[in-house]
């Protein structure tokens, strides 16, 4: 299987690569448009600030490639947020794949949310064999409000979409590569889609 992790200078790509290797697969790190287009599976990671990450994505031209991909694509953390319409973080215009705007937690709770929290309302083959209310590892200050494309929910101040799906595009706010056996199960499910 040809697995590509998009490398645009804004992702924790090595931990994702190691997680894929633990599942028995190899992954290629690249920002090459043709390599991304030819992949069987594409993983779109992201850590950091939305505005600067989107500028890096635009500088490589990958921003115009991702929305047109036909194979399964998994956005992780900031990667998922950049797949949405926009983000309040840096007043950033996103890729518009998911029809939701990313907003900031109000500050009535500790921000960023760092640590383990539960996912519920699981609705996708991405969660095959994953228990309802399983714990996942999260680090974020911004979130996708509950919406039609939500396939998992998490409660932190509000109930929000911790995973999204539209057609061949999947996004998870949590870090499956840091979420123990359940996270590995989600990555494995994605590779089997």
FIKOLZA-1660 file (N, C-alpha, C; in steps of 0.1 Angstrom, whole numbers, plus 5000, padded with zeros to 4 digits):
% residues 193
   i   px   py   pz ch aa at
   1 5008 4988 5000  A  X  N
   1 5000 5000 5000  A  X CA
   1 5009 5012 5000  A  X  C
   2 5005 5022 4992  A  X  N
   2 5013 5034 4990  A  X CA
   2 5006 5045 5000  A  X  C
   3 5013 5047 5011  A  X  N
   3 5008 5057 5021  A  X CA
   3 5017 5069 5022  A  X  C
   4 5010 5081 5020  A  X  N
   4 5018 5093 5020  A  X CA
   4 5013 5102 5032  A  X  C
   5 5023 5107 5039  A  X  N
   5 5021 5117 5050  A  X CA
   5 5026 5130 5044  A  X  C
   6 5016 5140 5043  A  X  N
   6 5020 5153 5037  A  X CA
   6 5029 5160 5046  A  X  C
   7 5041 5164 5041  A  X  N
   7 5051 5171 5048  A  X CA
   7 5052 5186 5043  A  X  C
   8 5046 5195 5051  A  X  N
   8 5046 5209 5047  A  X CA
   8 5052 5218 5058  A  X  C
   9 5059 5211 5067  A  X  N
   9 5066 5219 5078  A  X CA
   9 5057 5223 5089  A  X  C
  10 5045 5216 5091  A  X  N
  10 5036 5220 5102  A  X CA
  10 5030 5208 5108  A  X  C
  11 5038 5197 5109  A  X  N
  11 5031 5185 5114  A  X CA
  11 5041 5177 5123  A  X  C
  12 5035 5169 5132  A  X  N
  12 5044 5160 5140  A  X CA
  12 5045 5147 5132  A  X  C
  13 5051 5147 5121  A  X  N
  13 5051 5137 5111  A  X CA
  13 5059 5124 5115  A  X  C
  14 5069 5126 5123  A  X  N
  14 5077 5114 5127  A  X CA
  14 5069 5104 5136  A  X  C
  15 5061 5110 5146  A  X  N
  15 5053 5101 5155  A  X CA
  15 5042 5094 5147  A  X  C
  16 5037 5101 5137  A  X  N
  16 5027 5094 5128  A  X CA
  16 5033 5083 5120  A  X  C
  17 5045 5086 5114  A  X  N
  17 5052 5076 5106  A  X CA
  17 5055 5064 5115  A  X  C
  18 5060 5066 5127  A  X  N
  18 5063 5055 5136  A  X CA
  18 5051 5046 5139  A  X  C
  19 5039 5053 5141  A  X  N
  19 5027 5046 5144  A  X CA
  19 5023 5038 5132  A  X  C
  20 5025 5043 5120  A  X  N
  20 5021 5035 5108  A  X CA
  20 5031 5023 5107  A  X  C
  21 5044 5025 5110  A  X  N
  21 5053 5014 5110  A  X CA
  21 5050 5003 5120  A  X  C
  22 5045 5007 5132  A  X  N
  22 5041 4997 5142  A  X CA
  22 5030 4989 5137  A  X  C
  23 5022 4994 5128  A  X  N
  23 5010 4986 5122  A  X CA
  23 5015 4977 5110  A  X  C
  24 5028 4978 5107  A  X  N
  24 5034 4969 5097  A  X CA
  24 5034 4975 5083  A  X  C
  25 5032 4989 5082  A  X  N
  25 5032 4996 5069  A  X CA
  25 5044 5006 5068  A  X  C
  26 5047 5010 5056  A  X  N
  26 5057 5021 5054  A  X CA
  26 5049 5033 5049  A  X  C
  27 5054 5045 5053  A  X  N
  27 5048 5057 5048  A  X CA
  27 5059 5066 5043  A  X  C
  28 5055 5073 5032  A  X  N
  28 5064 5083 5026  A  X CA
  28 5061 5097 5030  A  X  C
  29 5071 5105 5035  A  X  N
  29 5069 5119 5038  A  X CA
  29 5072 5127 5026  A  X  C
  30 5062 5135 5021  A  X  N
  30 5065 5143 5009  A  X CA
  30 5056 5155 5008  A  X  C
  31 5061 5165 5000  A  X  N
  31 5053 5176 4996  A  X CA
  31 5051 5177 4981  A  X  C
  32 5055 5165 4975  A  X  N
  32 5054 5165 4960  A  X CA
  32 5040 5162 4955  A  X  C
  33 5035 5170 4947  A  X  N
  33 5021 5169 4943  A  X CA
  33 5018 5156 4936  A  X  C
  34 5026 5151 4927  A  X  N
  34 5023 5139 4920  A  X CA
  34 5024 5127 4929  A  X  C
  35 5033 5127 4939  A  X  N
  35 5034 5116 4948  A  X CA
  35 5021 5115 4957  A  X  C
  36 5017 5127 4961  A  X  N
  36 5004 5128 4969  A  X CA
  36 4992 5123 4961  A  X  C
  37 4991 5127 4948  A  X  N
  37 4980 5123 4940  A  X CA
  37 4980 5108 4937  A  X  C
  38 4992 5101 4936  A  X  N
  38 4993 5087 4933  A  X CA
  38 4991 5078 4945  A  X  C
  39 4991 5084 4957  A  X  N
  39 4990 5076 4970  A  X CA
  39 4977 5068 4971  A  X  C
  40 4977 5057 4978  A  X  N
  40 4965 5049 4981  A  X CA
  40 4958 5056 4993  A  X  C
  41 4966 5061 5002  A  X  N
  41 4960 5067 5014  A  X CA
  41 4969 5080 5017  A  X  C
  42 4962 5090 5021  A  X  N
  42 4969 5103 5024  A  X CA
  42 4966 5107 5039  A  X  C
  43 4977 5110 5046  A  X  N
  43 4975 5115 5060  A  X CA
  43 4980 5130 5060  A  X  C
  44 4972 5138 5065  A  X  N
  44 4974 5153 5065  A  X CA
  44 4975 5157 5080  A  X  C
  45 4987 5158 5085  A  X  N
  45 4989 5161 5099  A  X CA
  45 4989 5177 5101  A  X  C
  46 4991 5181 5113  A  X  N
  46 4992 5195 5116  A  X CA
  46 4994 5198 5131  A  X  C
  47 5004 5206 5134  A  X  N
  47 5005 5211 5148  A  X CA
  47 5009 5226 5146  A  X  C
  48 5005 5234 5156  A  X  N
  48 5009 5248 5155  A  X CA
  48 4997 5257 5153  A  X  C
  49 5000 5269 5147  A  X  N
  49 4990 5279 5145  A  X CA
  49 4984 5279 5131  A  X  C
  50 4971 5280 5130  A  X  N
  50 4964 5278 5118  A  X CA
  50 4969 5287 5106  A  X  C
  51 4970 5300 5109  A  X  N
  51 4974 5309 5099  A  X CA
  51 4988 5306 5093  A  X  C
  52 4998 5304 5101  A  X  N
  52 5011 5301 5096  A  X CA
  52 5011 5287 5089  A  X  C
  53 5004 5277 5094  A  X  N
  53 5003 5264 5088  A  X CA
  53 4997 5266 5074  A  X  C
  54 4986 5273 5073  A  X  N
  54 4980 5275 5060  A  X CA
  54 4989 5282 5050  A  X  C
  55 4997 5292 5055  A  X  N
  55 5006 5299 5046  A  X CA
  55 5016 5289 5041  A  X  C
  56 5021 5280 5049  A  X  N
  56 5031 5270 5045  A  X CA
  56 5024 5261 5034  A  X  C
  57 5012 5257 5037  A  X  N
  57 5005 5248 5027  A  X CA
  57 5003 5255 5014  A  X  C
  58 5000 5268 5014  A  X  N
  58 4998 5276 5001  A  X CA
  58 5011 5277 4994  A  X  C
  59 5022 5279 5002  A  X  N
  59 5035 5281 4996  A  X CA
  59 5040 5269 4988  A  X  C
  60 5035 5257 4992  A  X  N
  60 5039 5245 4985  A  X CA
  60 5029 5242 4974  A  X  C
  61 5018 5248 4974  A  X  N
  61 5007 5245 4964  A  X CA
  61 4999 5234 4968  A  X  C
  62 5001 5228 4979  A  X  N
  62 4993 5216 4983  A  X CA
  62 4979 5220 4987  A  X  C
  63 4977 5233 4990  A  X  N
  63 4963 5237 4993  A  X CA
  63 4953 5235 4982  A  X  C
  64 4958 5235 4970  A  X  N
  64 4950 5233 4958  A  X CA
  64 4948 5218 4954  A  X  C
  65 4957 5210 4960  A  X  N
  65 4957 5195 4956  A  X CA
  65 4947 5188 4966  A  X  C
  66 4948 5190 4979  A  X  N
  66 4941 5182 4988  A  X CA
  66 4926 5182 4986  A  X  C
  67 4919 5193 4983  A  X  N
  67 4904 5192 4981  A  X CA
  67 4900 5183 4969  A  X  C
  68 4909 5181 4959  A  X  N
  68 4906 5173 4947  A  X CA
  68 4910 5158 4948  A  X  C
  69 4916 5154 4960  A  X  N
  69 4920 5140 4961  A  X CA
  69 4908 5131 4961  A  X  C
  70 4909 5119 4955  A  X  N
  70 4898 5109 4955  A  X CA
  70 4900 5098 4964  A  X  C
  71 4913 5095 4969  A  X  N
  71 4915 5084 4978  A  X CA
  71 4912 5089 4992  A  X  C
  72 4912 5079 5002  A  X  N
  72 4909 5083 5015  A  X CA
  72 4920 5092 5021  A  X  C
  73 4916 5103 5027  A  X  N
  73 4925 5113 5033  A  X CA
  73 4921 5115 5048  A  X  C
  74 4931 5115 5056  A  X  N
  74 4929 5116 5071  A  X CA
  74 4936 5129 5076  A  X  C
  75 4928 5139 5080  A  X  N
  75 4934 5151 5086  A  X CA
  75 4935 5148 5101  A  X  C
  76 4946 5152 5107  A  X  N
  76 4949 5150 5122  A  X CA
  76 4951 5163 5128  A  X  C
  77 4943 5166 5139  A  X  N
  77 4945 5178 5147  A  X CA
  77 4944 5191 5139  A  X  C
  78 4954 5199 5137  A  X  N
  78 4953 5211 5129  A  X CA
  78 4950 5207 5115  A  X  C
  79 4955 5196 5110  A  X  N
  79 4952 5191 5097  A  X CA
  79 4937 5191 5094  A  X  C
  80 4929 5185 5104  A  X  N
  80 4915 5184 5103  A  X CA
  80 4909 5199 5103  A  X  C
  81 4914 5207 5112  A  X  N
  81 4909 5221 5113  A  X CA
  81 4911 5229 5099  A  X  C
  82 4922 5226 5093  A  X  N
  82 4925 5233 5080  A  X CA
  82 4916 5228 5069  A  X  C
  83 4910 5216 5071  A  X  N
  83 4901 5211 5061  A  X CA
  83 4887 5217 5062  A  X  C
  84 4885 5225 5072  A  X  N
  84 4872 5231 5074  A  X CA
  84 4872 5245 5067  A  X  C
  85 4860 5252 5068  A  X  N
  85 4858 5264 5060  A  X CA
  85 4868 5275 5065  A  X  C
  86 4869 5277 5078  A  X  N
  86 4877 5287 5083  A  X CA
  86 4881 5284 5098  A  X  C
  87 4890 5292 5103  A  X  N
  87 4894 5291 5117  A  X CA
  87 4895 5305 5123  A  X  C
  88 4889 5307 5135  A  X  N
  88 4891 5319 5142  A  X CA
  88 4906 5322 5145  A  X  C
  89 4914 5312 5146  A  X  N
  89 4928 5313 5149  A  X CA
  89 4935 5320 5137  A  X  C
  90 4939 5332 5139  A  X  N
  90 4945 5340 5128  A  X CA
  90 4936 5343 5117  A  X  C
  91 4923 5343 5119  A  X  N
  91 4913 5346 5109  A  X CA
  91 4916 5339 5096  A  X  C
  92 4918 5326 5097  A  X  N
  92 4923 5318 5086  A  X CA
  92 4912 5312 5077  A  X  C
  93 4914 5313 5064  A  X  N
  93 4905 5306 5055  A  X CA
  93 4910 5292 5053  A  X  C
  94 4901 5282 5054  A  X  N
  94 4905 5269 5053  A  X CA
  94 4903 5263 5039  A  X  C
  95 4904 5250 5038  A  X  N
  95 4903 5243 5025  A  X CA
  95 4889 5241 5021  A  X  C
  96 4879 5243 5030  A  X  N
  96 4865 5242 5027  A  X CA
  96 4859 5228 5024  A  X  C
  97 4866 5218 5028  A  X  N
  97 4862 5204 5026  A  X CA
  97 4850 5201 5035  A  X  C
  98 4852 5204 5048  A  X  N
  98 4841 5203 5058  A  X CA
  98 4834 5216 5059  A  X  C
  99 4820 5215 5060  A  X  N
  99 4812 5227 5060  A  X CA
  99 4810 5232 5075  A  X  C
 100 4821 5236 5081  A  X  N
 100 4820 5240 5095  A  X CA
 100 4832 5250 5097  A  X  C
 101 4830 5260 5106  A  X  N
 101 4840 5270 5110  A  X CA
 101 4846 5266 5123  A  X  C
 102 4859 5267 5125  A  X  N
 102 4866 5264 5137  A  X CA
 102 4866 5276 5146  A  X  C
 103 4862 5273 5159  A  X  N
 103 4861 5284 5169  A  X CA
 103 4869 5281 5181  A  X  C
 104 4872 5291 5189  A  X  N
 104 4880 5290 5201  A  X CA
 104 4872 5286 5214  A  X  C
 105 4877 5278 5222  A  X  N
 105 4870 5276 5235  A  X CA
 105 4870 5290 5242  A  X  C
 106 4859 5292 5250  A  X  N
 106 4857 5305 5256  A  X CA
 106 4867 5310 5266  A  X  C
 107 4874 5301 5272  A  X  N
 107 4883 5305 5283  A  X CA
 107 4878 5303 5296  A  X  C
 108 4865 5298 5297  A  X  N
 108 4859 5294 5310  A  X CA
 108 4865 5280 5314  A  X  C
 109 4872 5274 5305  A  X  N
 109 4879 5261 5308  A  X CA
 109 4894 5264 5305  A  X  C
 110 4902 5255 5310  A  X  N
 110 4916 5256 5308  A  X CA
 110 4919 5254 5293  A  X  C
 111 4926 5263 5287  A  X  N
 111 4929 5263 5272  A  X CA
 111 4945 5264 5271  A  X  C
 112 4951 5255 5263  A  X  N
 112 4945 5244 5255  A  X CA
 112 4940 5233 5263  A  X  C
 113 4930 5225 5258  A  X  N
 113 4927 5212 5264  A  X CA
 113 4939 5203 5261  A  X  C
 114 4945 5198 5271  A  X  N
 114 4956 5189 5269  A  X CA
 114 4953 5176 5278  A  X  C
 115 4954 5165 5271  A  X  N
 115 4952 5152 5278  A  X CA
 115 4942 5143 5272  A  X  C
 116 4937 5134 5280  A  X  N
 116 4928 5124 5276  A  X CA
 116 4914 5128 5278  A  X  C
 117 4906 5125 5267  A  X  N
 117 4891 5128 5268  A  X CA
 117 4884 5118 5260  A  X  C
 118 4871 5116 5262  A  X  N
 118 4863 5106 5256  A  X CA
 118 4857 5110 5243  A  X  C
 119 4856 5100 5234  A  X  N
 119 4848 5102 5221  A  X CA
 119 4836 5094 5222  A  X  C
 120 4825 5099 5217  A  X  N
 120 4812 5092 5217  A  X CA
 120 4804 5095 5204  A  X  C
 121 4793 5088 5203  A  X  N
 121 4785 5090 5191  A  X CA
 121 4792 5085 5178  A  X  C
 122 4800 5075 5179  A  X  N
 122 4808 5070 5168  A  X CA
 122 4800 5065 5157  A  X  C
 123 4803 5070 5144  A  X  N
 123 4794 5067 5133  A  X CA
 123 4801 5064 5120  A  X  C
 124 4812 5058 5120  A  X  N
 124 4820 5056 5108  A  X CA
 124 4828 5043 5108  A  X  C
 125 4831 5037 5096  A  X  N
 125 4840 5026 5096  A  X CA
 125 4854 5029 5103  A  X  C
 126 4857 5042 5104  A  X  N
 126 4869 5046 5110  A  X CA
 126 4870 5041 5125  A  X  C
 127 4858 5039 5131  A  X  N
 127 4857 5035 5145  A  X CA
 127 4853 5020 5147  A  X  C
 128 4855 5012 5136  A  X  N
 128 4852 4998 5137  A  X CA
 128 4860 4992 5149  A  X  C
 129 4853 4985 5158  A  X  N
 129 4860 4979 5169  A  X CA
 129 4864 4988 5180  A  X  C
 130 4861 5001 5179  A  X  N
 130 4865 5011 5190  A  X CA
 130 4853 5013 5199  A  X  C
 131 4855 5012 5212  A  X  N
 131 4844 5013 5222  A  X CA
 131 4839 5027 5223  A  X  C
 132 4826 5028 5224  A  X  N
 132 4819 5041 5227  A  X CA
 132 4826 5046 5240  A  X  C
 133 4828 5059 5241  A  X  N
 133 4834 5066 5252  A  X CA
 133 4849 5062 5255  A  X  C
 134 4855 5057 5244  A  X  N
 134 4870 5054 5245  A  X CA
 134 4877 5068 5247  A  X  C
 135 4889 5067 5254  A  X  N
 135 4897 5079 5256  A  X CA
 135 4907 5081 5245  A  X  C
 136 4909 5093 5241  A  X  N
 136 4918 5097 5231  A  X CA
 136 4926 5109 5236  A  X  C
 137 4938 5111 5231  A  X  N
 137 4947 5122 5235  A  X CA
 137 4945 5134 5226  A  X  C
 138 4943 5145 5233  A  X  N
 138 4940 5158 5226  A  X CA
 138 4949 5169 5231  A  X  C
 139 4953 5178 5222  A  X  N
 139 4960 5191 5225  A  X CA
 139 4954 5202 5216  A  X  C
 140 4945 5210 5221  A  X  N
 140 4940 5220 5212  A  X CA
 140 4932 5231 5219  A  X  C
 141 4932 5243 5213  A  X  N
 141 4925 5255 5219  A  X CA
 141 4913 5258 5210  A  X  C
 142 4912 5253 5198  A  X  N
 142 4901 5256 5189  A  X CA
 142 4894 5243 5186  A  X  C
 143 4881 5244 5181  A  X  N
 143 4874 5231 5179  A  X CA
 143 4863 5233 5168  A  X  C
 144 4859 5222 5162  A  X  N
 144 4848 5222 5153  A  X CA
 144 4835 5220 5160  A  X  C
 145 4825 5230 5160  A  X  N
 145 4812 5228 5166  A  X CA
 145 4805 5215 5161  A  X  C
 146 4796 5210 5169  A  X  N
 146 4788 5198 5164  A  X CA
 146 4782 5202 5151  A  X  C
 147 4782 5193 5141  A  X  N
 147 4777 5196 5128  A  X CA
 147 4773 5183 5121  A  X  C
 148 4767 5184 5109  A  X  N
 148 4762 5173 5101  A  X CA
 148 4773 5163 5098  A  X  C
 149 4785 5168 5096  A  X  N
 149 4796 5159 5092  A  X CA
 149 4803 5153 5104  A  X  C
 150 4798 5155 5116  A  X  N
 150 4805 5149 5128  A  X CA
 150 4803 5134 5128  A  X  C
 151 4813 5127 5131  A  X  N
 151 4812 5112 5133  A  X CA
 151 4817 5108 5146  A  X  C
 152 4821 5117 5155  A  X  N
 152 4825 5115 5169  A  X CA
 152 4823 5128 5176  A  X  C
 153 4819 5128 5189  A  X  N
 153 4818 5140 5197  A  X CA
 153 4826 5138 5210  A  X  C
 154 4830 5150 5215  A  X  N
 154 4837 5151 5227  A  X CA
 154 4832 5162 5235  A  X  C
 155 4831 5161 5249  A  X  N
 155 4827 5172 5257  A  X CA
 155 4838 5179 5264  A  X  C
 156 4840 5192 5262  A  X  N
 156 4849 5200 5269  A  X CA
 156 4844 5214 5268  A  X  C
 157 4838 5219 5279  A  X  N
 157 4830 5231 5279  A  X CA
 157 4817 5230 5271  A  X  C
 158 4818 5225 5259  A  X  N
 158 4807 5222 5250  A  X CA
 158 4809 5209 5244  A  X  C
 159 4798 5203 5238  A  X  N
 159 4800 5191 5230  A  X CA
 159 4804 5195 5216  A  X  C
 160 4815 5190 5211  A  X  N
 160 4820 5195 5198  A  X CA
 160 4824 5182 5190  A  X  C
 161 4826 5185 5177  A  X  N
 161 4829 5174 5168  A  X CA
 161 4844 5170 5169  A  X  C
 162 4847 5159 5175  A  X  N
 162 4861 5155 5176  A  X CA
 162 4865 5146 5164  A  X  C
 163 4856 5143 5155  A  X  N
 163 4859 5137 5142  A  X CA
 163 4849 5140 5132  A  X  C
 164 4853 5142 5119  A  X  N
 164 4845 5146 5108  A  X CA
 164 4847 5136 5096  A  X  C
 165 4836 5135 5088  A  X  N
 165 4838 5128 5076  A  X CA
 165 4829 5134 5065  A  X  C
 166 4834 5135 5053  A  X  N
 166 4826 5139 5041  A  X CA
 166 4833 5131 5030  A  X  C
 167 4825 5122 5023  A  X  N
 167 4830 5114 5012  A  X CA
 167 4843 5107 5016  A  X  C
 168 4854 5109 5009  A  X  N
 168 4866 5102 5011  A  X CA
 168 4875 5110 5022  A  X  C
 169 4870 5120 5027  A  X  N
 169 4878 5129 5037  A  X CA
 169 4873 5126 5051  A  X  C
 170 4883 5123 5060  A  X  N
 170 4881 5121 5074  A  X CA
 170 4890 5131 5081  A  X  C
 171 4886 5135 5093  A  X  N
 171 4894 5143 5101  A  X CA
 171 4892 5140 5116  A  X  C
 172 4902 5140 5124  A  X  N
 172 4902 5137 5138  A  X CA
 172 4909 5148 5146  A  X  C
 173 4902 5154 5156  A  X  N
 173 4908 5164 5164  A  X CA
 173 4919 5158 5173  A  X  C
 174 4917 5146 5177  A  X  N
 174 4926 5139 5186  A  X CA
 174 4938 5134 5179  A  X  C
 175 4948 5129 5186  A  X  N
 175 4960 5124 5180  A  X CA
 175 4960 5108 5181  A  X  C
 176 4956 5101 5171  A  X  N
 176 4955 5087 5171  A  X CA
 176 4969 5081 5174  A  X  C
 177 4980 5087 5168  A  X  N
 177 4993 5082 5170  A  X CA
 177 4998 5083 5184  A  X  C
 178 4991 5090 5193  A  X  N
 178 4995 5092 5207  A  X CA
 178 4984 5086 5216  A  X  C
 179 4974 5079 5210  A  X  N
 179 4963 5074 5218  A  X CA
 179 4962 5059 5220  A  X  C
 180 4974 5053 5223  A  X  N
 180 4975 5040 5227  A  X CA
 180 4969 5030 5217  A  X  C
 181 4964 5019 5222  A  X  N
 181 4959 5008 5213  A  X CA
 181 4946 5013 5205  A  X  C
 182 4938 5021 5212  A  X  N
 182 4926 5025 5205  A  X CA
 182 4929 5034 5193  A  X  C
 183 4939 5043 5195  A  X  N
 183 4944 5052 5184  A  X CA
 183 4950 5044 5173  A  X  C
 184 4958 5034 5176  A  X  N
 184 4964 5025 5166  A  X CA
 184 4953 5018 5158  A  X  C
 185 4942 5014 5165  A  X  N
 185 4930 5008 5159  A  X CA
 185 4924 5017 5149  A  X  C
 186 4923 5030 5152  A  X  N
 186 4917 5040 5143  A  X CA
 186 4926 5041 5131  A  X  C
 187 4939 5043 5133  A  X  N
 187 4948 5044 5121  A  X CA
 187 4947 5031 5112  A  X  C
 188 4946 5020 5119  A  X  N
 188 4945 5007 5111  A  X CA
 188 4932 5007 5103  A  X  C
 189 4921 5011 5109  A  X  N
 189 4909 5012 5102  A  X CA
 189 4909 5021 5090  A  X  C
 190 4916 5032 5092  A  X  N
 190 4917 5042 5081  A  X CA
 190 4925 5035 5069  A  X  C
 191 4935 5028 5072  A  X  N
 191 4943 5022 5062  A  X CA
 191 4936 5010 5055  A  X  C
 192 4925 5006 5061  A  X  N
 192 4917 4995 5055  A  X CA
 192 4905 5000 5047  A  X  C
 193 4902 5013 5048  A  X  N
 193 4891 5019 5041  A  X CA
 193 4893 5019 5026  A  X  C
% end
